Amino acid sequence: MGPFIRSKHSTNKIMLHLIIALLPIVIFSIYKNGYIPYSKGLISFIEMFNPLINILIGALTSLVIESIYALIFKKKNYIKGAYAFFPGMFLALILPLHTPIYVIVIGSIVASVSKLIFGGFGKNIFNPALVGYLFIILIFSSILTTDNYFNAYELDTISSSTPLTNNSMVSGIGSYEELVEPYGDLSNFLIGTIPGSLAETSALLCIISYIYLCATRSIKWKIPLAYITTVFVITLGVGRMLGQDLYYPLFHILSGGLMFGAVFMATDPVTSCVTPIGQVLQGILLGIITVIFRFTGVEGVAFSILIVNMLVFVLDKVGMSARFNLLKSIIWFVIAWLIIIILTIALAITNKTDGVTDPDFDIESKEKIGNQTIYNVAQKGYGGRIKAQVIIENDRITGIEITSQHETPNRYQLVLDSNYINQLIDNQDNLDNLDTVSSATVTSTALKKLVSNVLEDYKPN
């Protein structure tokens, strides 16, 4: 941190400001995921406080783990300055509402241990909460389905998946009707009345928190600004090259965990750059990696921050060398902008569809026998390619047989139990109004798109 005198009192103030900035976000999460469903009679009074319960369990788990660590290694007064509850608390905030309690506990333990193995507060290389999050995503992915992100009211009113999951399912980069309209309009994204993790949906509250934390000098303001600006610039370029309006970059910066991650995770005082030049380069690099992840179908905020955590010392080295000679850093900014330009062009080219072909759909064979046309097709699903044989007779789909699939067993079983394939046949003239299967949204959406694509190919013939 440099040869400066820093008191524990100043660190305490920073952590206090951090908690104050989080409070409106926590309250909004309780309101959105608890009070609204309760007011509609969809959950009980106790269930209304599930968001707060998740957060408290995460925080308490981390506090217990670090207390045990202090006892075992006889570290007196360690807990007073360790801010031990933060890893589990932040982890719970970035997890979906319906995460099982035992998963939150295990993830919080992993988060705290990842901090302690480096020696505790101020010595860890990686953001502890994100380490716990990565562990949960890798180990419990089959449990954390898309619908875990929906509260009871959203399950009744929104037939799509979460915004970024929906984004990964559209052809090319999608359209306003596909990306935004299922959730209302962009004001819903700004306010936060969209499905998502506990603390990540309200971009407006994240912006207010950013202003407050900057005003109190509690975070490094350059990192979030450079991060969000980079994502905006790249997605604006891709959108404009493919004929989309300003809504497209706004969709990306208001969706998922970008705002929350930029303000509260990327600025972690221990795992982020300390030099001004390093902080700007960190934000730009985070934006580039996040966009790459998103265009491969993954919400990349957590992974991007963990990757850049490993490069902080390199970025700070560049920042230190440029401290007394700004020209030394220019080459790095030139390289960064070249990467941004090349990436923007590459993403626009690879996602161009000409409004005709779904890149996630393949016709493996098509054969006409008498009055029947038999399609063997494949559509990208949750776990890979879903292959099916579709029979059309007298201009109507009369049969659909799934010949191969790699979906999560519990998700696919839900599709079977709901008789969804027969529903697709019965509603082939009005697929847009057919709801997806709860807790199997991605799989059922893929099947719906498979049928729609077959019909689209058949109609011209």
Buried (B, 14 or more C-beta within 10 A) or exposed (E): EEEEEEEEEEBEBBBEBBEBBBEBBBBBBBBBBBBBBBEEEBBEEEBBBBBBBBBBBBBBBBBBBBBEBBEEEEEEEBBEBBBBBBBBBBBBBBBBBBBBEEBBBBBBBBBBBBBBEBEBBBEBBBBBBBBBBBBBBEEBEEBBBBBBBBBBBBBEEBBBBBBBBBBBBBBBBBBBEBBBEBBBEBEBBBBBBBBBBBBBBBBBBBBBBBEBBBEBEBBBBBBBBBBBBBBBBBBBBBBBBBEBEEBBBBBBBBBBBBBBBBBBBBBBBBBBBBBBBBBBBBBBBBBBBBBBBBBEBBBBBBBBBBBBBEBBEEBBBBBBBBBEEEEBBEEBBEEBEEBBEEBBEEBBEEBBBEEEBBEBBBEEEBEEEEEEBBBBBBBBBBBEBBBBBBBBBEEEBEBBEBEEBEBBEEBBEBBEEBEBBEBBBEBBEEBEEBBBBBBBBBBBBBBBBBBBBBBBBBEEE
